[in-house]
Amino acid sequence: MPDHDASPAPLVASGLSAETFVVDDRVIACDGGDGGLGHPRVWLRIEHAQTFCPYCSRVYVLNKQARHDHGH
């Protein structure tokens, strides 16, 4: 049985699952990983608790211990 982390469940559309990353900053960059096989780097801002990348659907969840002003 695989281990499940205690991260909040991501918002998932159409039953598709996405990678979830817990981050400490409200502004993060996503390039899809995979080096040259990823996507153009985009900057994302977490307004509330989480956001997702419009290219690869990765979900970024703000760490509950992160300061509210991180990444202003």
RODO-2510 file (C-alpha; in nm, 4 decimals, decimal comma):
residues 72
     n   res          X          Y          Z
     1     m     0,0000     0,0000     0,0000
     2     p     0,1547     0,3362    -0,1013
     3     d     0,2209     0,6020     0,1603
     4     h    -0,0029     0,9072     0,1424
     5     d     0,1228     1,2412     0,2638
     6     a    -0,0791     1,4683     0,4861
     7     s    -0,1032     1,7405     0,2190
     8     p    -0,4463     1,8783     0,1384
     9     a    -0,6121     1,7088    -0,1553
    10     p    -0,5548     1,9027    -0,4793
    11     l    -0,8378     2,0356    -0,6881
    12     v    -0,8667     1,7769    -0,9635
    13     a    -1,0722     1,8121    -1,2776
    14     s    -1,2189     1,5173    -1,4662
    15     g    -1,0720     1,2633    -1,2256
    16     l    -0,7163     1,3305    -1,3392
    17     s    -0,4552     1,3372    -1,0682
    18     a    -0,1768     1,5931    -1,0482
    19     e     0,1498     1,6225    -0,8614
    20     t     0,1191     1,8227    -0,5395
    21     f     0,3999     2,0317    -0,3902
    22     v     0,3954     2,2000    -0,0494
    23     v     0,5832     2,5315    -0,0740
    24     d     0,6903     2,8053     0,1682
    25     d     0,6522     3,1045    -0,0644
    26     r     0,3399     3,2567    -0,2177
    27     v     0,5193     3,3227    -0,5497
    28     i     0,6672     3,0187    -0,7197
    29     a     0,8005     2,9301    -1,0642
    30     c     0,6899     2,6210    -1,2537
    31     d     0,8554     2,4815    -1,5648
    32     g     0,6942     2,1392    -1,5593
    33     g     1,0195     1,9697    -1,4626
    34     d     1,1722     1,7156    -1,6972
    35     g     1,4344     1,9640    -1,8226
    36     g     1,3815     2,0439    -2,1898
    37     l     1,0645     1,8344    -2,1992
    38     g     0,8821     2,0615    -1,9544
    39     h     0,7039     2,3837    -2,0509
    40     p     0,7895     2,7561    -2,0507
    41     r     0,8579     2,8868    -1,6997
    42     v     0,5564     3,0592    -1,5512
    43     w     0,5316     3,2487    -1,2236
    44     l     0,2353     3,1573    -1,0073
    45     r     0,0981     3,3354    -0,7014
    46     i    -0,0835     3,1561    -0,4208
    47     e    -0,3616     3,3923    -0,3134
    48     h    -0,5221     3,1696    -0,0494
    49     a    -0,4149     2,8114     0,0226
    50     q    -0,3197     2,6691    -0,3166
    51     t    -0,2858     2,7274    -0,6893
    52     f    -0,2155     2,5165    -0,9954
    53     c    -0,0080     2,5449    -1,3095
    54     p    -0,2182     2,5987    -1,6239
    55     y     0,0391     2,4090    -1,8335
    56     c     0,1055     2,0899    -1,6362
    57     s    -0,1648     2,0970    -1,3655
    58     r     0,0839     2,0671    -1,0807
    59     v    -0,0777     2,1814    -0,7587
    60     y     0,1150     2,4091    -0,5217
    61     v    -0,0108     2,4208    -0,1617
    62     l     0,1137     2,6871     0,0784
    63     n     0,2775     2,5390     0,3881
    64     k     0,0604     2,6161     0,6914
    65     q     0,3698     2,7372     0,8803
    66     a     0,4675     2,9863     0,6064
    67     r     0,4439     3,3509     0,6989
    68     h     0,1538     3,5358     0,5382
    69     d     0,3843     3,7865     0,3701
    70     h     0,6151     3,5327     0,2031
    71     g     0,6597     3,6071    -0,1655
    72     h     0,5082     3,9542    -0,1730
***
